[in-house]
Amino acid sequence: MVAYDRTLLTKVIATGDASKFKLRSDDFLKNADIDYKLSTRVESVDVKGKSITLSDGTTLSYDKLCIATGTSPIKPRVKGIDYSNVFVLRSHNDQEAIKKASPNSKKVVIIGGSFIGSESASALKLQYKDAIDIHIVS
């Protein structure tokens, strides 16, 4: 998983190429001396010892710990959440799937009235006008 500027993803949800919207390039992170690990879970936190253990067995120490777990979408536990016509928007692959499905859609419901949800609704409406009914549930 790569961090994307999701506000930009929403603006091109119906038309654009979102693969270009990484928040920071690999070179930027390397030059800033930032080590990042993709597809790795934190298995445990040792607050007293000031360390974390990762799913690959690596242990990292820290002086301060910031928990910012925004990389995985939170899906509500409701029937149908895993159907093929239910999407999340976190990456350019998600945006591509939504873009592909949108022209065949008559009604779209967006769960979440945040900035991301509102921008997605706006971009879809601008692209498809009256061909799609859009509802935001917040």
C-alpha positions in Angstrom: 0.0 0.0 0.0 1.3 3.4 -1.0 0.1 6.7 0.6 -1.9 8.7 -1.9 -3.3 12.2 -1.8 -6.9 11.0 -1.6 -8.3 14.5 -2.2 -6.7 14.4 -5.6 -8.0 10.8 -6.1 -11.5 12.1 -5.6 -11.1 14.9 -8.2 -10.3 12.3 -10.9 -12.5 9.5 -9.7 -14.5 9.3 -12.9 -11.8 10.3 -15.5 -8.2 10.6 -14.5 -5.1 8.6 -13.9 -4.7 8.5 -10.1 -1.5 6.5 -10.2 0.4 9.8 -10.2 -0.9 10.9 -6.8 1.5 9.4 -4.3 2.0 11.7 -1.4 5.8 11.3 -1.5 8.1 9.7 -3.9 10.5 6.9 -2.9 13.4 9.4 -3.6 11.9 12.0 -1.3 11.5 9.4 1.5 15.1 8.2 1.0 16.6 11.7 0.9 14.6 12.6 4.1 16.1 9.5 5.8 12.6 8.0 6.3 12.4 4.2 6.4 9.0 2.9 5.5 7.7 -0.7 5.4 4.8 -1.6 3.2 2.4 -4.5 3.8 3.8 -4.9 7.3 1.6 -5.1 10.5 2.6 -4.1 14.0 2.1 -7.2 16.1 2.9 -5.7 19.5 3.9 -2.5 21.3 6.2 -2.6 24.3 5.5 0.8 25.9 7.9 0.3 28.8 10.7 -0.9 26.5 9.8 1.7 23.9 9.8 -0.8 21.0 7.4 -2.4 18.5 7.5 -5.8 16.9 6.5 -6.2 13.3 4.8 -9.1 11.5 8.1 -10.0 9.9 9.8 -10.3 13.3 11.7 -7.1 13.1 11.8 -5.0 16.3 12.0 -1.2 16.1 12.8 1.1 19.0 11.4 4.5 19.5 11.6 7.6 21.7 8.0 8.8 20.8 5.3 6.6 19.1 2.7 8.1 16.9 -0.1 5.7 15.9 -1.6 7.0 12.6 -3.5 4.0 11.2 -5.1 5.5 8.2 -3.8 3.1 5.5 -6.6 0.5 5.6 -10.2 1.4 4.9 -12.7 0.8 7.7 -15.6 -1.2 6.2 -18.8 -1.2 8.2 -19.8 -4.7 9.3 -22.9 -5.0 7.1 -24.3 -7.6 4.8 -23.1 -7.1 1.2 -20.0 -5.1 2.0 -17.9 -7.5 0.0 -20.1 -7.5 -3.1 -18.4 -6.6 -6.4 -20.3 -3.4 -6.7 -19.0 -2.0 -3.4 -15.8 0.0 -3.5 -13.4 1.8 -1.2 -11.2 4.7 -2.3 -7.6 4.4 -1.0 -5.4 3.9 -4.0 -5.2 4.4 -7.8 -6.4 0.8 -8.2 -9.5 1.6 -6.2 -10.0 4.7 -8.3 -9.6 2.7 -11.6 -12.2 0.2 -10.4 -14.7 3.0 -9.6 -14.0 4.7 -12.9 -14.6 1.5 -14.8 -17.9 0.8 -13.0 -19.3 4.3 -13.0 -20.5 4.6 -16.6 -22.8 1.6 -16.1 -24.2 2.9 -12.8 -27.6 4.6 -12.4 -27.4 5.1 -8.6 -24.4 5.7 -6.4 -24.5 5.7 -2.6 -21.4 7.1 -0.8 -21.1 6.2 2.8 -19.3 9.1 4.6 -20.0 12.8 4.2 -16.4 13.8 4.8 -14.3 15.8 2.4 -13.4 12.6 0.5 -17.0 11.5 0.2 -18.2 14.9 -0.8 -15.5 15.4 -3.4 -16.1 12.0 -4.9 -19.8 12.7 -5.2 -19.1 16.1 -6.8 -16.6 14.6 -9.3 -19.0 11.8 -10.3 -21.9 14.3 -10.7 -19.8 16.6 -12.8 -18.8 13.8 -15.1 -22.1 12.0 -15.4 -24.6 14.8 -14.7 -28.2 13.4 -14.6 -27.2 9.9 -15.8 -26.4 9.0 -12.2 -28.3 9.7 -9.0 -25.9 10.2 -6.1 -26.7 9.9 -2.4 -24.4 10.6 0.5 -25.1 8.9 3.8 -23.3 10.3 6.8 
